[in-house]
Amino acid sequence: MEDRGPHTAGEGAGVDSGQAVEASPPVIMGNKPGSFAWGVLANRHPALIQQVRAAFPYSRRQHEALDDLLDEITNGAVEPLDPEDHDHEHWADSGREHFGRSWYDVPFLWAESYFYRRLLGAVGYFGNGPWQGVDPFAPFKQAELCGEAVEEELRALDALADTPADERATALLHASLWGNRADLGFRVSAGEAAASEAAASALVADDSALLWQLLPAGHSSTVAVVADNAGRELIPDLILIDLLLEHRHAERVVLHVKPYPYYVSDAMTADVVDCLRRLTEAPGEAGRIGGRLWKAMATGSLEVRTHPFFCAPMPYEEMLEDLREEFAGATLTIVKGDLNYRRLVGDRLWGATVSFAARTAYFPGAVAALRTLKSDVIVGLDQATLDALERSGAAWRTSGTHALIQVRR
């Protein structure tokens, strides 16, 4: 079992939402060899530079910029943006205490976010040249969207269409939760009941009953969905949105996406369009869902929005006022994915039993987190669940084998 020592501090504190929460546990850094954060900085980011390099016929100048970035993150210190860059002032402010330090010695959330900003700069995404606006991650997204796994999952919708409404709602909620393991959510037939039970048993927290209580059918609810990944993970999100609208759990859904490429697979407006096209071109129930969503976009019951904050290296607790007002107007905000969860509760070494309600008390309205566990941060577990997970010897926090549905009304 990997070392989880840093997570023991404060566990058991703040189990009740009325109790005080740890004031300021350590911010997660990447300077502990062998840790998840260290692995991202030492292995994932260098590998991603090489993958992006190979995905496009970039110019010599772009290759040189990628070489420089690779050398900096491997051997050097964090460098600021050029003064002429459009967002130089923003990053100069947030990185004031980080420039000149090793990438491993600054907060992990900030280092990740800044890495993607620098990668986009290296390939000319923000420049005035011919590569402006060309998503360097598009080939990866397209390959997944066109894959056989998506085809199989869309075909499974035909059988799901005839199941009882509550079973269908549960299956589609789980499909959205698991993202690229969405096929688990579609296994609702009697012959695959064991698979469905296995998926449910992998939930370390399950507030799905409360989620549906907040969205009873027939009410004029507005639901905000903060998307995570594109492709195979966004399609189940869109299918869940169709369920909310078609069965009148929501009168209106606002889907929030990233304003520019981020974390390789994060969804932008172009990715939403690609997924809608993929649905509308499919036969059977998938095509009918795609048609309804396309119409919902035209009538305004489904709206796509974005905001610069979604690519900012800071927690949601520091969201800007206009975004705060946006979420305050929603009956429920559903926050998808691992990165959004880290930003929602704070990317710190919280004790795992610290109250989710207390950590999200600042959020302007009811909020639900749907997340597959792929990083160290977690709150809101009961002690018995935590003890069982720790005894298992598995890397349950980071392996993507466990998930959670947490809700604060």
N, C-alpha and C positions, 0 to 999 in steps of 0.2 A: 504493500500500500504506500502511495506517495505521501510525503510529509505534508501534514495539514496544520502544523504547529501554529502559524500565525492566525488561524481562524478560531482558535480556542479562546482567545481573549474576549471576554464580555459575553460569551454564549450563556443563555439563560436570562440575560438582562432584557427587560422590556418585552416580555412575552405577552403581557396584557397591553392593549393599545393605550391604556391610561397611565402606564408606567413610563418613567423617563427612559429615553433611548441613549445609548452611548453617545457622548457629546461629539467626539471626533476620533474615531479609530483611524489607524494609518491609511493614507491613500495608497492604492496599489501601484507599485513601481515595477520596473522590469529588471531590476538589478540582483534578483535572487536566482543564481544558476539552477536550472532544472524546473523553475516555476512555469506556469502557463504563460504569463506575461513575457518572461525571458525567452521562451520558445518562439513566441510570435515575432519578437524583435530580431532574434538571432537566426531564425530559420525561415519563417513564413514570409517576412518582408523581402529578404534577398531573393528567395525563390520566385516571388511574385514579379519582381523587376525583370527577371529572366523570362518569365512567361509572357509578360506584356511585350518585351522586346521582340520575342519570336512571333507574336500574333499579328504584327503589322510591318509593312516595308518602310520602316522609319528611315529618316535621313541620317547622314553622318552626325549632324549637329545634335539630333535627338539621342542617338546612341551615346554620344559623348556626355550629354546631360544625365542619361541613365547611369553611365559609368561613375560619374561624379557623385550621384546620389547613393549608389551602392557603396562606394568607398566611404562616404560620410557616415552612413548608418552602421557600417561595419567597424570602422577604425577612427572616425572623427567625432567632432562635437556638432551640436545642433546649430545650423546656420539660419539667419533670418531670410525672409524673402527680399527680393530686390525692391528698392524704394519705388520704382515705377509700376510694380504690380498693383492691380486694382484693389486688392484686399490687404495690402501691406500694413496699413494702420491697424486693422483688426487683429492680425496675427502678431504684430509688434506689441500690442497691448497684452494679449493673452500669453505670449511667450517671453515676456520681459524677464522673468526669473529663470527661464529655461535655456535661452541661447547661450552657447559657449560650454554647455555641459554635455556629457555623454548622453546619447539617446536612452541609455538604460537608467539614467539617474534623474529622469523627469517623470511626472505622473504618466502612467501607462495610457490612460484615456486620451490625454493630450498628445502623447507621442504617436499613437495610432492615427489619430485624426490628422495631425500635421504631416505624417508620412504620406497619406493619400493626397493631401493638397500639394505636396512637393512632387509626387509622382505625376500628377496631372500637369503641373508646370513643366516638368521635364519633357513631356511628349507634346507640348504646345496646345493643350486643351483651351487655355484661357487667352492665348496669343491672337494676333491678327492675321496669322498665316493660314495656309491651307488645311492645317490640322485642328483649327479652332472648332470646338464642339464635337469632335470625334471621340466617342466613348471608347477608351482603351480596353474596357472589359466587355464590350459588346460581343466579341466572338464566343466568349465563355457563356454568356447569357443565352445567345442564340442556339448554341449547341445543345444546351440543356432543354430549351423550350421545344426543340425539334426531335428530342430523343424518344425512344420507344417507351420509357417509363411514363412520360406524360400521356402518350397515346393509350397506354393500358389504364391509367387512372381515369381518363375521360370516358373510356368505354364502361368502366365500373359504375359511372353515374346512372346508366340505364337501369341497372338492377336496383340501385338505391332509390330511384324515383317512386317505386311502388311500396316502399317500407312505411310503417307508421310514422307520423310527423315527429314524435319525440325521439324515435331512434334515428331518423334522418338528421335531426338537429344535432344530436350528440355526435354522430359520425362526422358531420361537416365541421363542427367545432373542433373535434380532434384532428381532422385533416388540416385545418388551418394552424392548429397548435404545432403539429409535428413537421410541417413544412416539407422538406425533402424526404421525409418518411411518411408522406401523406397517405400512401396506400394502406397503411395500418388503419386509418380512419374510415376507409371505405369497406372494410371487412365486417359487414354486419349480418351476413347470411348465417343461418343456423350451423352450416358446415364449417364456418370459420369463427365460431363464437370464442374459441380458445384464443385466437389471435387478438380479438377485440379486448378480451379480458387481460391479455398480456400487455396491451397498450395502456389500458387503464391502470394496471398495477405499477407501471413505470412513472406514474404521476407522484411527485413528492408532496404536492399540495393540489387540492381540487376544489375550487370555489365555483364550479360551473353552475350549481343550483342557484347561487346568489346572482350570477350573471343573468340567467334567464328570468329571475324574479325582477330584476331591474328593467327588463325588456319584455313585458307581457304583450301578447298579440293584441292588436287593435288600438294601441296608444300612439299618439302623434310624437314619437320619440325621434330625436336626432342623435345619431351615433357617429362618433369620430373614430376612424381607424388609422393608426399610425403604422404604416407599412414597414416591413423589414426587407426581405430579399425579393428579387424579381424571379422570373421563370417559373420553375416547378413549385416554388413556395408562394408566389403571388397568385397563381391560378386558384389554389384552395381558398385564399383570402377573398378573391372575387366571387367564388361560388358561395362562400358563407355570406357575403354581402347580398347576393341574390336571395338567399334564404331569408335574411332579415327583412328585405323589402317585399318579397313575394308573399310572405306569411305575416306581414304587417307588424313585425317586431320593431320596425323602424319606418318612419315616414320618409326619412332622408338620411343618407350616409355621406359623410365627407371623408374621402381617402387622402391622407397626407403622405407625400412621397418626397424624396430627396431632390434638391434643385440641380445637382450635378453628380457625376459618378463618384461613388463612395464605397469603401469596404468591398470592393470587387463586384458584389452581386446585389447591392442595395437598389431598390426600385426607384426609377424616375418616371416621369409622365410617358416618355417613349416606351418604357417597359410595360406600363399599363395598357397602352394601345396595342403593343405586340401580343400581350396575353388575351386581350379582348378579341383580336383577330383570330388567334389560335382557337378560341372557344367558338366563335361564330362560324368558322370553317369546318368545325367538327360535326359529325352526324349525331343524330339522336338527342338525348337529354342535354349533353354538353352544348350542342348548337343552339338549343332552345334557351339555355341559360345565357349564352353569349348574346343572343338576340335581345333578351330582356334587359341585360346590362347595357347594351349599346343604346337601347331606347331610353333607359333610365338616365344615361348621360345627357341625352338630348332634351329630356323633360326637366332635368335639374334635381331629380331625386337621388342621383349619384353624382357627386362633384369631386374632382381631383384638385387638390391644392398643394402648394409647397411653401417653404419658408427657409431663409438662410440658417435659422437656428438648428435645423435638422442635420446640418453638417458642422455644427459648432462643437468644440472640444470641452463641453461643460455639461453639468447635470441639468435635468429639467427644473430643478429647484431654482435655477437662475434664468428661466425662460423669459423672453421679452414680453412686455405687457400686451401687445396685440395678440400674441399666441395664447397667452393666459386667458384673455377674453374669449378667444375662439373655443378653447376647451371648456370654459365656464358655461358656454351656451349649449353644450352637448348633454344629453341625458346620461350617456356613458362614453368614455374614451377607452378604446381597446388598443393597447400598446403591444406591438408584435416584436418578438425576437430578443436575442441576447444583448445586443448593444443597447437597444432602447431600455431594456431592464436595468442594465448597469447605470444608465443615465437617470432612470426613474428613481432608483433607491440610493444612488451614489456609489461611485466606483471605489469603495473602501472595504477594509477587512472587517465588515460587520460580523457580529456573532450570528450564527444561522438561525437562532430562535428569536432574534430581535423582531418586533412586530412589523409586519408589512403595512398595516394601517397607520402606525406611527411614522414609519419612514416616508409614507406618501401623503401625510396629513396636509402638506402644503399645496397639493395638487388641486386646481380649481374645479372640483366636481368629482363625480364617481369615476373610478379608473379600474381597468382590468388589465392584467399582464398575462399574455400567452407567450410562453417561452420554452424552448428546448435548451437544456443546460449545456453551455459550451464555454463557460468561463467560471472563475472562482466565486464571484459575488452571489450571495443568496441570503435572503431573510425570510421570516415568516414560517419556519418549520416548527412543528411540535417536537418536543424533546425525544419522544419515543421513535418518531420517524428518523430524526437525526442519528440517534444511537444505532438504529438498524442499518442505516446507510454507511455509517463509519465502520461498523463491524463487517460489512460485506467485503471490504478490501478493494472495492472497485474505485476507479477514478470518476465517480458519479457526478462531480461538479463540472467536469470539462469534456466528457466523452460523447455527449449528445445522446446518451441512452436513457436519460430521464428528462422529465418536463414538468411544468407547473401551470396551473391556472389560479391566479391570485386576484382577488377583487376587494376593493375598498369602496363601500357605498358612500 
